[in-house]
């Protein structure tokens, strides 16, 4: 069973975490199942960037980005080469190290 190592995030996961994941689940679903309240304003429909994460290890083992995901990632705060939308990223056979960005852009909440 692959693991997702979550690096510490001061609000969502201050101590970091090691989560057991099931192949085929999205990273977002694993986080939510384990009590890490990662924002997902679009209800995981690939219509926002609030579930943006950095895949620090294991990126090559993941499913390819879709064109829709790439288009949205262009709008994400703090985009990096290892950025993914966690609602569109499916766990494979390899352990992952994931970092949650300090900030996200939520167009629904913005004034």
The first five atom37 places (N, CA, C, CB, O) and aatype in JSON, in Angstrom:
{
  "aatype": [20, 20, 20, 20, 20, 20, 20, 20, 20, 20, 20, 20, 20, 20, 20, 20, 20, 20, 20, 20, 20, 20, 20, 20, 20, 20, 20, 20, 20, 20, 20, 20, 20, 20, 20, 20, 20, 20, 20, 20, 20, 20, 20, 20, 20, 20, 20, 20, 20, 20, 20, 20, 20, 20, 20, 20, 20, 20, 20, 20, 20, 20, 20, 20, 20, 20, 20, 20, 20, 20, 20, 20, 20, 20, 20, 20, 20, 20, 20, 20, 20, 20, 20, 20, 20, 20, 20, 20, 20, 20, 20, 20, 20, 20, 20, 20, 20, 20, 20, 20, 20, 20, 20, 20, 20, 20, 20, 20, 20, 20, 20],
  "atom_mask": [
    [1, 1, 1, 1, 1],
    [1, 1, 1, 1, 1],
    [1, 1, 1, 1, 1],
    [1, 1, 1, 1, 1],
    [1, 1, 1, 1, 1],
    [1, 1, 1, 1, 1],
    [1, 1, 1, 1, 1],
    [1, 1, 1, 1, 1],
    [1, 1, 1, 1, 1],
    [1, 1, 1, 1, 1],
    [1, 1, 1, 1, 1],
    [1, 1, 1, 1, 1],
    [1, 1, 1, 1, 1],
    [1, 1, 1, 1, 1],
    [1, 1, 1, 1, 1],
    [1, 1, 1, 1, 1],
    [1, 1, 1, 1, 1],
    [1, 1, 1, 1, 1],
    [1, 1, 1, 1, 1],
    [1, 1, 1, 1, 1],
    [1, 1, 1, 1, 1],
    [1, 1, 1, 1, 1],
    [1, 1, 1, 1, 1],
    [1, 1, 1, 1, 1],
    [1, 1, 1, 1, 1],
    [1, 1, 1, 1, 1],
    [1, 1, 1, 1, 1],
    [1, 1, 1, 1, 1],
    [1, 1, 1, 1, 1],
    [1, 1, 1, 1, 1],
    [1, 1, 1, 1, 1],
    [1, 1, 1, 1, 1],
    [1, 1, 1, 1, 1],
    [1, 1, 1, 1, 1],
    [1, 1, 1, 1, 1],
    [1, 1, 1, 1, 1],
    [1, 1, 1, 1, 1],
    [1, 1, 1, 1, 1],
    [1, 1, 1, 1, 1],
    [1, 1, 1, 1, 1],
    [1, 1, 1, 1, 1],
    [1, 1, 1, 1, 1],
    [1, 1, 1, 1, 1],
    [1, 1, 1, 1, 1],
    [1, 1, 1, 1, 1],
    [1, 1, 1, 1, 1],
    [1, 1, 1, 1, 1],
    [1, 1, 1, 1, 1],
    [1, 1, 1, 1, 1],
    [1, 1, 1, 1, 1],
    [1, 1, 1, 1, 1],
    [1, 1, 1, 1, 1],
    [1, 1, 1, 1, 1],
    [1, 1, 1, 1, 1],
    [1, 1, 1, 1, 1],
    [1, 1, 1, 1, 1],
    [1, 1, 1, 1, 1],
    [1, 1, 1, 1, 1],
    [1, 1, 1, 1, 1],
    [1, 1, 1, 1, 1],
    [1, 1, 1, 1, 1],
    [1, 1, 1, 1, 1],
    [1, 1, 1, 1, 1],
    [1, 1, 1, 1, 1],
    [1, 1, 1, 1, 1],
    [1, 1, 1, 1, 1],
    [1, 1, 1, 1, 1],
    [1, 1, 1, 1, 1],
    [1, 1, 1, 1, 1],
    [1, 1, 1, 1, 1],
    [1, 1, 1, 1, 1],
    [1, 1, 1, 1, 1],
    [1, 1, 1, 1, 1],
    [1, 1, 1, 1, 1],
    [1, 1, 1, 1, 1],
    [1, 1, 1, 1, 1],
    [1, 1, 1, 1, 1],
    [1, 1, 1, 1, 1],
    [1, 1, 1, 1, 1],
    [1, 1, 1, 1, 1],
    [1, 1, 1, 1, 1],
    [1, 1, 1, 1, 1],
    [1, 1, 1, 1, 1],
    [1, 1, 1, 1, 1],
    [1, 1, 1, 1, 1],
    [1, 1, 1, 1, 1],
    [1, 1, 1, 1, 1],
    [1, 1, 1, 1, 1],
    [1, 1, 1, 1, 1],
    [1, 1, 1, 1, 1],
    [1, 1, 1, 1, 1],
    [1, 1, 1, 1, 1],
    [1, 1, 1, 1, 1],
    [1, 1, 1, 1, 1],
    [1, 1, 1, 1, 1],
    [1, 1, 1, 1, 1],
    [1, 1, 1, 1, 1],
    [1, 1, 1, 1, 1],
    [1, 1, 1, 1, 1],
    [1, 1, 1, 1, 1],
    [1, 1, 1, 1, 1],
    [1, 1, 1, 1, 1],
    [1, 1, 1, 1, 1],
    [1, 1, 1, 1, 1],
    [1, 1, 1, 1, 1],
    [1, 1, 1, 1, 1],
    [1, 1, 1, 1, 1],
    [1, 1, 1, 1, 1],
    [1, 1, 1, 1, 1],
    [1, 1, 1, 1, 1],
    [1, 1, 1, 1, 1]
  ],
  "atom_positions": [
    [[0.85, -1.17, 0.0], [0.0, 0.0, 0.0], [0.9, 1.25, 0.0], [-0.97, -0.01, 1.23], [1.74, 1.41, 0.89]],
    [[0.72, 2.12, -0.99], [1.56, 3.32, -1.04], [1.23, 4.28, 0.09], [1.4, 4.03, -2.39], [0.11, 4.3, 0.62]],
    [[2.21, 5.08, 0.45], [2.02, 6.11, 1.47], [2.17, 7.49, 0.86], [3.02, 5.93, 2.63], [2.91, 7.68, -0.11]],
    [[1.46, 8.44, 1.44], [1.66, 9.84, 1.11], [2.22, 10.51, 2.35], [0.32, 10.53, 0.63], [1.57, 10.56, 3.39]],
    [[3.44, 11.0, 2.23], [4.05, 11.78, 3.3], [3.67, 13.23, 3.05], [5.62, 11.58, 3.35], [4.0, 13.79, 2.01]],
    [[2.98, 13.83, 4.01], [2.55, 15.22, 3.89], [3.52, 16.07, 4.71], [1.07, 15.41, 4.38], [3.66, 15.87, 5.92]],
    [[4.17, 17.0, 4.05], [5.08, 17.89, 4.76], [4.28, 18.84, 5.64], [5.97, 18.68, 3.76], [3.13, 19.15, 5.33]],
    [[4.87, 19.3, 6.75], [4.12, 20.18, 7.66], [3.58, 21.43, 6.97], [5.01, 20.59, 8.82], [4.26, 22.06, 6.16]],
    [[2.36, 21.77, 7.3], [1.68, 22.99, 6.85], [1.11, 23.63, 8.1], [0.55, 22.69, 5.75], [0.37, 22.97, 8.84]],
    [[1.42, 24.88, 8.36], [1.11, 25.47, 9.67], [-0.37, 25.43, 10.04], [1.59, 26.89, 9.71], [-0.69, 25.38, 11.23]],
    [[-1.27, 25.46, 9.09], [-2.7, 25.44, 9.41], [-3.35, 24.07, 9.24], [-3.42, 26.44, 8.55], [-4.11, 23.63, 10.11]],
    [[-3.07, 23.4, 8.15], [-3.8, 22.17, 7.82], [-3.21, 20.9, 8.41], [-3.88, 22.02, 6.36], [-3.93, 19.93, 8.68]],
    [[-1.89, 20.91, 8.63], [-1.22, 19.69, 9.08], [0.1, 20.08, 9.75], [-0.98, 18.69, 7.89], [1.17, 19.81, 9.2]],
    [[0.03, 20.72, 10.93], [1.24, 21.31, 11.53], [2.38, 20.33, 11.79], [0.86, 21.95, 12.82], [3.54, 20.71, 11.73]],
    [[2.06, 19.08, 12.07], [3.1, 18.09, 12.37], [3.52, 17.29, 11.14], [2.61, 17.14, 13.45], [4.44, 16.47, 11.21]],
    [[2.85, 17.52, 10.01], [3.05, 16.64, 8.87], [2.3, 15.34, 9.13], [4.57, 16.37, 8.62], [1.69, 15.18, 10.19]],
    [[2.33, 14.43, 8.17], [1.59, 13.18, 8.35], [2.1, 12.12, 7.38], [0.08, 13.4, 8.15], [2.67, 12.44, 6.33]],
    [[1.89, 10.87, 7.73], [2.13, 9.73, 6.85], [0.78, 9.04, 6.66], [3.23, 8.73, 7.44], [0.23, 8.48, 7.61]],
    [[0.26, 9.1, 5.45], [-1.08, 8.59, 5.16], [-1.02, 7.33, 4.31], [-1.92, 9.66, 4.46], [-0.29, 7.29, 3.32]],
    [[-1.77, 6.32, 4.69], [-1.9, 5.14, 3.84], [-2.88, 5.48, 2.73], [-2.39, 3.9, 4.66], [-3.96, 6.02, 2.97]],
    [[-2.5, 5.17, 1.51], [-3.32, 5.49, 0.35], [-3.66, 4.21, -0.4], [-2.6, 6.49, -0.59], [-2.97, 3.2, -0.29]],
    [[-4.72, 4.27, -1.15], [-5.13, 3.16, -2.0], [-4.89, 3.58, -3.44], [-6.64, 2.76, -1.76], [-5.3, 4.66, -3.86]],
    [[-4.21, 2.72, -4.18], [-3.96, 3.0, -5.59], [-5.29, 3.32, -6.28], [-3.26, 1.8, -6.28], [-6.28, 2.62, -6.11]],
    [[-5.28, 4.41, -7.07], [-6.47, 4.81, -7.8], [-7.27, 5.92, -7.13], [-7.34, 3.64, -7.99], [-8.11, 6.55, -7.77]],
    [[-7.02, 6.16, -5.83], [-7.67, 7.29, -5.16], [-6.96, 8.58, -5.56], [-7.66, 7.11, -3.6], [-5.78, 8.56, -5.89]],
    [[-7.68, 9.69, -5.52], [-7.0, 10.96, -5.75], [-6.3, 11.38, -4.46], [-8.01, 12.06, -6.22], [-6.7, 10.98, -3.36]],
    [[-5.27, 12.18, -4.61], [-4.57, 12.7, -3.44], [-5.54, 13.49, -2.57], [-3.37, 13.59, -3.86], [-5.5, 13.39, -1.35]],
    [[-6.4, 14.28, -3.18], [-7.39, 15.06, -2.43], [-8.28, 14.14, -1.59], [-8.26, 15.9, -3.4], [-8.51, 14.42, -0.41]],
    [[-8.77, 13.06, -2.17], [-9.64, 12.15, -1.44], [-8.91, 11.48, -0.28], [-10.19, 11.08, -2.37], [-9.5, 11.27, 0.78]],
    [[-7.64, 11.15, -0.46], [-6.85, 10.56, 0.63], [-6.73, 11.58, 1.77], [-5.44, 10.13, 0.14], [-6.95, 11.23, 2.93]],
    [[-6.39, 12.82, 1.44], [-6.27, 13.86, 2.47], [-7.58, 14.0, 3.25], [-5.89, 15.22, 1.83], [-7.58, 13.98, 4.48]],
    [[-8.68, 14.13, 2.54], [-9.98, 14.33, 3.19], [-10.37, 13.13, 4.05], [-11.06, 14.6, 2.15], [-10.89, 13.3, 5.16]],
    [[-10.12, 11.93, 3.55], [-10.43, 10.71, 4.29], [-9.65, 10.66, 5.61], [-10.1, 9.46, 3.44], [-10.14, 10.15, 6.61]],
    [[-8.43, 11.2, 5.59], [-7.56, 11.16, 6.77], [-7.68, 12.41, 7.64], [-6.12, 10.97, 6.34], [-6.9, 12.59, 8.57]],
    [[-8.64, 13.29, 7.33], [-8.89, 14.44, 8.19], [-8.08, 15.69, 7.88], [-8.65, 14.07, 9.56], [-8.1, 16.64, 8.66]],
    [[-7.37, 15.7, 6.76], [-6.65, 16.91, 6.35], [-7.61, 17.68, 5.45], [-5.29, 16.57, 5.6], [-7.88, 17.27, 4.32]],
    [[-8.1, 18.79, 5.94], [-9.18, 19.54, 5.28], [-8.66, 20.43, 4.15], [-9.92, 20.39, 6.3], [-8.75, 21.66, 4.22]],
    [[-8.13, 19.8, 3.13], [-7.66, 20.52, 1.95], [-8.84, 21.15, 1.24], [-6.88, 19.57, 1.0], [-9.85, 20.49, 0.97]],
    [[-8.72, 22.44, 0.95], [-9.82, 23.13, 0.28], [-10.04, 22.53, -1.12], [-9.53, 24.65, 0.18], [-9.09, 22.15, -1.8]],
    [[-11.29, 22.47, -1.52], [-11.67, 21.96, -2.85], [-12.98, 22.64, -3.25], [-11.82, 20.38, -2.85], [-14.04, 22.01, -3.29]],
    [[-12.87, 23.92, -3.53], [-14.05, 24.78, -3.74], [-14.97, 24.31, -4.86], [-13.6, 26.19, -4.04], [-16.17, 24.53, -4.81]],
    [[-14.41, 23.65, -5.87], [-15.22, 23.21, -7.0], [-15.77, 21.8, -6.81], [-14.4, 23.27, -8.29], [-16.3, 21.2, -7.74]],
    [[-15.63, 21.27, -5.59], [-16.1, 19.91, -5.29], [-15.38, 18.86, -6.14], [-17.61, 19.81, -5.51], [-15.98, 17.86, -6.55]],
    [[-14.09, 19.11, -6.4], [-13.22, 18.15, -7.09], [-13.6, 17.93, -8.55], [-13.23, 16.82, -6.37], [-13.48, 16.82, -9.07]],
    [[-14.08, 18.99, -9.21], [-14.51, 18.87, -10.61], [-13.53, 19.49, -11.6], [-15.87, 19.51, -10.77], [-13.88, 19.68, -12.77]],
    [[-12.33, 19.8, -11.16], [-11.3, 20.41, -12.02], [-11.78, 21.75, -12.58], [-10.93, 19.45, -13.19], [-11.68, 22.02, -13.78]],
    [[-12.29, 22.6, -11.67], [-12.77, 23.92, -12.08], [-12.17, 25.05, -11.24], [-14.29, 23.97, -11.98], [-12.58, 26.2, -11.38]],
    [[-11.2, 24.74, -10.37], [-10.54, 25.76, -9.56], [-9.11, 25.3, -9.26], [-11.33, 26.05, -8.23], [-8.67, 24.28, -9.8]],
    [[-8.41, 26.03, -8.42], [-7.04, 25.63, -8.06], [-6.85, 25.51, -6.56], [-6.04, 26.64, -8.62], [-5.72, 25.48, -6.08]],
    [[-7.93, 25.43, -5.8], [-7.8, 25.43, -4.35], [-7.16, 24.16, -3.79], [-9.14, 25.62, -3.72], [-6.67, 24.17, -2.66]],
    [[-7.14, 23.08, -4.54], [-6.53, 21.83, -4.07], [-5.11, 21.64, -4.63], [-7.4, 20.64, -4.45], [-4.58, 20.53, -4.61]],
    [[-4.53, 22.72, -5.12], [-3.17, 22.71, -5.67], [-2.17, 22.21, -4.62], [-2.77, 24.12, -6.18], [-2.19, 22.66, -3.47]],
    [[-1.31, 21.29, -5.02], [-0.24, 20.78, -4.16], [1.05, 20.67, -4.97], [-0.62, 19.41, -3.54], [1.05, 20.71, -6.2]],
    [[2.16, 20.51, -4.24], [3.46, 20.23, -4.85], [3.79, 18.76, -4.59], [4.58, 21.18, -4.29], [3.71, 18.3, -3.45]],
    [[4.17, 18.04, -5.63], [4.59, 16.64, -5.48], [6.12, 16.66, -5.39], [4.09, 15.74, -6.7], [6.8, 16.72, -6.41]],
    [[6.65, 16.61, -4.18], [8.09, 16.73, -3.96], [8.84, 15.45, -4.29], [8.37, 17.12, -2.53], [10.01, 15.5, -4.67]],
    [[8.18, 14.31, -4.16], [8.78, 13.03, -4.57], [7.68, 12.14, -5.13], [9.5, 12.32, -3.36], [6.57, 12.1, -4.61]],
    [[8.01, 11.44, -6.22], [7.07, 10.49, -6.81], [6.28, 11.02, -7.99], [6.13, 10.03, -5.78], [5.37, 10.35, -8.47]],
    [[6.61, 12.2, -8.46], [5.85, 12.84, -9.55], [5.77, 11.95, -10.79], [6.48, 14.17, -9.91], [4.72, 11.86, -11.43]],
    [[6.87, 11.3, -11.14], [6.91, 10.49, -12.37], [5.99, 9.27, -12.31], [8.33, 10.04, -12.64], [5.68, 8.68, -13.35]],
    [[5.56, 8.88, -11.12], [4.71, 7.7, -10.98], [3.22, 8.01, -11.16], [4.92, 7.06, -9.62], [2.39, 7.1, -11.18]],
    [[2.89, 9.29, -11.3], [1.49, 9.71, -11.33], [0.92, 9.78, -12.73], [1.34, 11.06, -10.66], [1.67, 9.81, -13.71]],
    [[-0.41, 9.8, -12.83], [-1.07, 9.96, -14.12], [-0.67, 11.3, -14.74], [-2.61, 9.87, -13.97], [-0.32, 12.24, -14.03]],
    [[-0.73, 11.37, -16.05], [-0.4, 12.62, -16.75], [-1.45, 13.68, -16.49], [-0.25, 12.37, -18.25], [-2.62, 13.38, -16.26]],
    [[-1.01, 14.93, -16.53], [-1.95, 16.05, -16.44], [-2.86, 16.04, -17.65], [-1.18, 17.41, -16.33], [-2.44, 15.71, -18.76]],
    [[-4.11, 16.41, -17.44], [-5.01, 16.65, -18.57], [-4.83, 18.09, -19.03], [-6.51, 16.36, -18.17], [-4.22, 18.9, -18.34]],
    [[-5.34, 18.39, -20.2], [-5.27, 19.76, -20.7], [-6.03, 20.72, -19.78], [-5.85, 19.84, -22.13], [-5.58, 21.84, -19.54]],
    [[-7.17, 20.28, -19.26], [-7.94, 21.11, -18.33], [-7.13, 21.41, -17.06], [-9.26, 20.42, -17.95], [-7.12, 22.55, -16.58]],
    [[-6.46, 20.39, -16.53], [-5.65, 20.61, -15.33], [-4.53, 21.6, -15.62], [-5.06, 19.27, -14.82], [-4.28, 22.51, -14.83]],
    [[-3.84, 21.42, -16.74], [-2.76, 22.35, -17.09], [-3.26, 23.78, -17.24], [-2.08, 21.9, -18.4], [-2.61, 24.72, -16.79]],
    [[-4.43, 23.94, -17.86], [-5.0, 25.29, -18.02], [-5.27, 25.93, -16.66], [-6.3, 25.23, -18.84], [-4.99, 27.11, -16.46]],
    [[-5.8, 25.16, -15.73], [-6.07, 25.7, -14.4], [-4.8, 25.96, -13.61], [-6.97, 24.75, -13.62], [-4.69, 26.96, -12.91]],
    [[-3.83, 25.06, -13.73], [-2.58, 25.26, -13.0], [-1.89, 26.56, -13.4], [-1.64, 24.09, -13.25], [-1.19, 27.17, -12.58]],
    [[-2.08, 26.99, -14.64], [-1.51, 28.27, -15.06], [-2.02, 29.43, -14.21], [-1.84, 28.54, -16.53], [-1.38, 30.48, -14.14]],
    [[-3.17, 29.25, -13.55], [-3.76, 30.29, -12.71], [-3.46, 30.1, -11.23], [-5.27, 30.32, -12.92], [-3.84, 30.94, -10.41]],
    [[-2.78, 29.02, -10.87], [-2.52, 28.71, -9.46], [-1.47, 29.64, -8.87], [-2.08, 27.25, -9.31], [-0.53, 30.04, -9.55]],
    [[-1.65, 29.97, -7.6], [-0.66, 30.77, -6.9], [0.57, 29.9, -6.65], [-1.24, 31.33, -5.56], [0.45, 28.76, -6.19]],
    [[1.76, 30.42, -6.94], [2.99, 29.71, -6.63], [3.25, 28.49, -7.49], [2.97, 29.3, -5.22], [3.8, 27.5, -7.01]],
    [[2.88, 28.55, -8.75], [3.07, 27.42, -9.66], [4.54, 27.02, -9.73], [2.55, 27.77, -11.07], [5.42, 27.87, -9.87]],
    [[4.8, 25.72, -9.62], [6.14, 25.15, -9.74], [6.08, 23.96, -10.69], [6.7, 24.72, -8.33], [4.99, 23.48, -11.0]],
    [[7.23, 23.49, -11.17], [7.22, 22.36, -12.11], [6.56, 21.1, -11.56], [8.64, 22.03, -12.52], [6.06, 20.27, -12.32]],
    [[6.55, 20.94, -10.23], [5.94, 19.74, -9.64], [4.53, 20.01, -9.09], [6.83, 19.21, -8.53], [4.04, 19.25, -8.25]],
    [[3.89, 21.08, -9.56], [2.52, 21.4, -9.14], [1.51, 20.47, -9.79], [2.18, 22.86, -9.5], [1.63, 20.1, -10.96]],
    [[0.51, 20.08, -9.01], [-0.62, 19.3, -9.51], [-1.88, 19.73, -8.77], [-0.38, 17.77, -9.34], [-1.8, 20.28, -7.67]],
    [[-3.03, 19.49, -9.38], [-4.3, 19.61, -8.67], [-4.57, 18.26, -8.02], [-5.48, 20.04, -9.65], [-4.66, 17.24, -8.7]],
    [[-4.69, 18.26, -6.71], [-4.8, 16.98, -6.01], [-6.09, 16.22, -6.34], [-4.72, 17.21, -4.51], [-6.15, 15.01, -6.17]],
    [[-7.11, 16.94, -6.81], [-8.36, 16.26, -7.17], [-8.26, 15.53, -8.51], [-9.51, 17.26, -7.24], [-9.12, 14.72, -8.84]],
    [[-7.2, 15.81, -9.26], [-7.02, 15.2, -10.58], [-5.82, 14.25, -10.61], [-6.84, 16.27, -11.63], [-5.49, 13.7, -11.66]],
    [[-5.18, 14.06, -9.46], [-3.95, 13.29, -9.39], [-4.2, 11.99, -8.63], [-2.82, 14.1, -8.7], [-4.54, 12.0, -7.45]],
    [[-4.04, 10.88, -9.34], [-4.36, 9.57, -8.78], [-3.12, 8.88, -8.24], [-5.02, 8.7, -9.84], [-2.07, 8.87, -8.89]],
    [[-3.24, 8.32, -7.05], [-2.15, 7.59, -6.4], [-1.84, 6.35, -7.22], [-2.52, 7.22, -4.94], [-2.74, 5.64, -7.67]],
    [[-0.54, 6.11, -7.41], [-0.09, 4.9, -8.1], [0.5, 3.92, -7.11], [0.94, 5.25, -9.18], [0.0, 3.76, -6.0]],
    [[1.58, 3.24, -7.52], [2.22, 2.23, -6.68], [3.36, 2.78, -5.84], [2.74, 1.11, -7.55], [3.9, 2.06, -4.99]],
    [[3.73, 4.03, -6.05], [4.93, 4.6, -5.44], [4.54, 5.55, -4.31], [5.78, 5.34, -6.5], [3.54, 6.27, -4.4]],
    [[5.34, 5.54, -3.24], [5.13, 6.5, -2.16], [5.34, 7.92, -2.68], [6.08, 6.21, -0.97], [6.14, 8.14, -3.59]],
    [[4.63, 8.87, -2.1], [4.7, 10.26, -2.51], [5.07, 11.14, -1.33], [3.36, 10.72, -3.12], [4.76, 10.83, -0.18]],
    [[5.74, 12.24, -1.63], [5.95, 13.31, -0.66], [5.25, 14.53, -1.23], [7.5, 13.59, -0.38], [5.56, 14.97, -2.34]],
    [[4.3, 15.07, -0.47], [3.43, 16.15, -0.94], [3.53, 17.34, 0.0], [1.96, 15.67, -1.06], [3.54, 17.19, 1.22]],
    [[3.61, 18.52, -0.59], [3.6, 19.77, 0.17], [2.37, 20.57, -0.22], [4.91, 20.59, -0.08], [2.06, 20.72, -1.4]],
    [[1.67, 21.07, 0.78], [0.51, 21.93, 0.54], [1.01, 23.37, 0.52], [-0.61, 21.73, 1.65], [1.67, 23.8, 1.47]],
    [[0.73, 24.12, -0.55], [1.19, 25.51, -0.6], [0.61, 26.33, 0.56], [0.81, 26.16, -1.94], [-0.47, 26.05, 1.08]],
    [[1.36, 27.35, 0.94], [0.9, 28.22, 2.02], [-0.37, 28.98, 1.62], [2.0, 29.21, 2.41], [-1.23, 29.24, 2.46]],
    [[-0.48, 29.33, 0.34], [-1.62, 30.12, -0.13], [-2.29, 29.42, -1.3], [-1.17, 31.54, -0.54], [-1.66, 28.65, -2.03]],
    [[-3.59, 29.68, -1.46], [-4.32, 29.26, -2.65], [-5.17, 30.43, -3.11], [-5.2, 27.99, -2.36], [-5.39, 31.39, -2.37]],
    [[-5.64, 30.34, -4.33], [-6.54, 31.35, -4.86], [-7.92, 30.72, -4.95], [-6.06, 31.88, -6.27], [-8.12, 29.73, -5.65]],
    [[-8.87, 31.31, -4.23], [-10.24, 30.83, -4.27], [-11.08, 31.95, -4.88], [-10.76, 30.43, -2.85], [-11.43, 32.91, -4.2]],
    [[-11.41, 31.8, -6.16], [-12.16, 32.83, -6.87], [-13.55, 33.04, -6.28], [-12.28, 32.47, -8.34], [-14.12, 34.13, -6.42]],
    [[-14.09, 32.04, -5.63], [-15.42, 32.16, -5.04], [-15.39, 33.11, -3.84], [-15.96, 30.77, -4.62], [-16.33, 33.88, -3.64]],
    [[-14.32, 33.05, -3.05], [-14.21, 33.86, -1.84], [-13.63, 35.25, -2.1], [-13.37, 33.15, -0.82], [-13.83, 36.16, -1.3]],
    [[-12.9, 35.42, -3.2], [-12.23, 36.69, -3.46], [-13.25, 37.8, -3.68], [-11.3, 36.57, -4.68], [-14.32, 37.57, -4.25]],
    [[-12.91, 38.99, -3.23], [-13.79, 40.16, -3.42], [-13.26, 41.03, -4.53], [-13.91, 40.98, -2.12], [-13.85, 42.06, -4.84]]
  ]
}
